[in-house]
């Protein structure tokens, strides 16, 4: 009887904490988007502190200017498509680490890109836009909040929690102690395949609307596959393989061409 009650309670809690992503996918949301944004705002400077102390933060002005110009155009379109992000404190930094081929975006638009991605991939502006649009899409789709929610659900053991306790704001605040750390882990741990595919879909449209060629998403992942030749097989990885992403994006690119108007003047969000 107790086991049955716990099972029913768990199902009720999950249903009550569900949300819908931009593509219609159901998401577990024990951590609200606003909580994830608050946690990310605390985590962001902490994560960058070590690089700043070593003088490796924003120390390549030409490269940084390029990143900001491209990202600013993407943010302008992201705000048009998702007006709730207008009040975010958008920010992007360049981390000087030639060995890291990566970029990320926390909840609320706190972004970073590593110099290694630019130096190793040598992306065109169109390809670099695909990278940043993909990361922006993770934030727009509340993937950080979702990642934190999954972690929280695992820690709390939903089957033994009372519905009252879970929905009590005081309890939830206590459970989110160390949320800044959770926000950091949310971008360091791999997203699910569903979340990655979703960010690809949303990102390629944002980039197209900002005047960047959708077909660059395919060439980007071709380069990514060449750099990451030693990555594990797709079945052993939560991420879709570079080949799978190339195939999926190759199918999406022609559909995105209707949004691609490279000769228009595209607005740029001002980034300090």
N, C-alpha and C positions, 0 to 999 in steps of 0.2 A: 504493500500500500504506500509506504514512504517513498519507495523508488518510483512508483507511478506518479505520485504527487510532484516529486522533484523534476521528473521528465516533463510533465505538463507545465510546471512553473517555468522551466528553462525555455520551453517553446514560447510561452507567453512573453517572457522578457525579450527574447530575440525579436519577436514580431513587433513589439512595442518600440524597439530601438532601431528599426529598419528605416532606411532612407532610399532615395532613388538617384542614381548617377545621371549625368547629362545624356548618356546613351540608353537610359531606361533600366540599367542593371540595379538589382537590389543590393544595398550596402548595410552592413552592421554599423550603427552609429551610437555606441555608448558614450563616446566622446563627441561633443558637438563641434561643428566647424569653428565656432567662436572660441571654444576652449583650446582647440588645436592652434589657432592663430595666436592666442595669448602665450601658449607654451612655446611656440616657434619664435616669437619675438624675444623671449628670454634665452632660448637655446642658440639663436643665430650668432650673437656677439661672442658667446662662450666658445662656440665651435671655431670661430675665426681668430680668436685671441692668440693662439699659438703661432699662426702664420704671420699675424701682424707684428708679434714680438721679434720674429726672425726677418722682418722686412720683406716678406714674400706675399704681401697683400696689395693688389693694385699697383705693382711696381713695374708694369710694362704699359706705359701710357698709350702707345699706338694700338696695341692689342686690346686694351681696355676700352678705348674710344670706339673701336669697331664693334665690340660686344654690346656696348651701351646703345649705339646707333641702331643695330639690328633688333635688340631686345626692346627698345623703346617703341619701335613700329609694331612689334608683336603685342606688347601690352596695350597699346591703343585699340587694337582689334579685340583683344580679350575683354576689355572693358565694354566695348560695344556689344559683344555677344553675351557677356555675363555682367550686367550692370552692378550686381552686388559687390564686385571686386573693385569698384571705383574708389571705395574708401580704404582700400588696402594701402599699406605703406611699402610700395614696391621698391625693391633694391636689388642690385646685382653687383657682385664683386668678382675679381679675377684672382685666383690663387695660383701662385707660381710653383707648380710641381710638375716637372716635365715627364714624370713616370706615370701620372694618373690621367687616364682617358675617361673623364666623367664630368657631369654637370648635375645640379639638383636644384629643386625649388621647394622650400618649406611652405607650410600653410601661411596664407597672407602675403605671398609674393616675395619671400626672402630667398634670393637666388645666389648661386655661385657656379663658376665654370673653371676648370683647371687648365693651365697652359698646355699640359700634355695633350689634351684633346685637339687643340688647334695645331700644335707643333707636329704631332704624329699623323693626324688625319689630313692636315692641310685642306680644310673644307672651303668651298666657295661660300659666298655670302648666303646663297640659297640653302646650302647644306647646313651651315651654322644656324640659320634661322630654324631649320627643322629640329635641331637639337634643343634649342631654347624653347621653341613652341611646345615640344613634347614635355619638357620639364614644367613649363607654365601650366600645361593641361593637368598634370598631377595635382597641382594646387587647386585649380578650378573645379576638378572633379572630387575634391575633398578626400583624396587618397591618403593624405597624412592622418587626418582624423580617423579614417577607416582603419589604417594600419595600427594606430594607437588603440582603437576600440578592440581590435582582435587581440592585441597584447593584453589589454585590460581584462577582457573576458577570460583569457587563459589564466591570468593571475588570481582573479577573484573566485573562479570556480562557480559559474552561474547556477549550477544545479543546487547549491546549498545556500544561496542568498535569498532573502525575502524580497518580494516585489517592493515593499515599502522602503527597505533599506537602499535598494538600487536606485530608486527614483528620488531619494532624499538628497537634496543638493549638498547638505553638510557631509553626508557619507561619501557622495561622489567626489567632493573636493578633497576629502581625506584620502580616498583611493587614488586620486591623481597627484598625490604628493610626489615630487620628482618628475612632474610632467615635462619640464624642459629637457630632461634626459630622455624621456620617452619620445619627444618630438625629434630629437637628434637621431635616436635609434630608428625612427620611422623612415628617415631618408637614407640611412645607412644599410638597412636590411632590404633585400630585394622585394619589390612589389610582386603581386600575383600576376599570372599571365593575363587574367582578365583586365586588371588595372593597366598593365603595359599596353595591351591592345587598345584599350579605351583612350589612353593618352596619345597613342599613334593616330587614332581616328580624329580626335578633337584637335590635336596639334597640327596636323597637315592642313586642316581647314583654316585655322588661325593664320598659319604661315601664308597660305594662298591669298587670304583676304588682305594680308599686309604687303602683298606684292612679291612674294617669293615662290618660285616655281615648284609646284607639287612633285614633279618628277625627281627633284633633288633628294627627296626622302629615300628613294630607291638607291641612288648613287651613294648617299651617305652610308646606308647600311651595307652596301658592297664594300666600302672602305672599312667600316667597322668590323666586318667579317674577316678581312685580311689582317687587321691588327690583332684581333682576338682569335687567332687560329687554334690556340690551345684551350679554348673554352670547352666545358663539358658538353656531352650530347644533350639535346633538348629535353629528353625524358629525365635527365638527372639535374635539370635546372628549372627554376621557377619562371625564368624569362623565356619567351619564344626565341628560337635561334635567329641569328642574323639572316639566314636563308629564308626562314618563314616570314620574317618581317619584310624582307625584300619583296616576296611574293604578294603578301597582303597589301603592302603600300603600292605595289605596281598596279593592283586592281583598283585601289582607291584614287590614285593620282588623276586618271582621266575624268573621274567624277568631280574632282576638285577644281578642274580647269575653268569652270564657269565663275569661280570666285577670283580667279587670277587675272589681275589687270596691272601689269608691270609698269605701264606708262602713266598711270595716274599718280597724283601727288598723295602720298600716304601720310597720315598724321603720325607724329612721334611723341610718345609719352616722355616727359622730361625726367631724366634720371640724374641725380647729383653725382 
